[in-house]
Amino acid sequence: MLSIIQAAGWPIWFLLLCSIIGLALIIERGISLRSAAVFSTAARDHAYELARQAHPSAEQIQRLQKTNALGHIYASLLQNKDQPETVRQHAAEDAGSEVYFQLNRYLPALGTIAVIAPLLGLFGTVVGMIEIFASYQPQGSDPTLLANGISMALYNTGFGIIIAVPALIAHRYYRSRSDYLLHRLEIEASRFNRFLSQLS
């Protein structure tokens, strides 16, 4: 691996930095967008239990709010339990905007990695071509310098594609995953809001 990095030349370090950042973002989003990190049947049951209480304590609501994204939305509705349905709906929308930000966090950065990795690979290719032309001499080119330029060009192109493809796939997948989770959260919030309306 070290020999490949040496053959690819100094432009490869930009691609290696992109690969490290991209891998970290993929792992982080994979952990954050798990169903267990967003939904919890325990949080749902606890929220409905608190809703049946006449006056749930602020401490109980805060504990529910800290469980996961669904608990955060439930808590915003419970804090406005005695308010009209429209007020509760606006409170749920405010909480939902915070959840939307958390679910889509770092996705633009991952998309940026998918876009710039091929460009950095192309940059390495251009540097490699410059090395090739710089090694040309009328009396005859040095085969070693020519091979180094070709290696730099091809390795950087290959690394750029290798980094961009998984980053793009992960970005598209996590984007659809986030939309799915937000849709489920919206359904659960509407259902809980109707339940609160029936109790009042």
Disulfide bonds with the S-S distance in Angstrom:
none
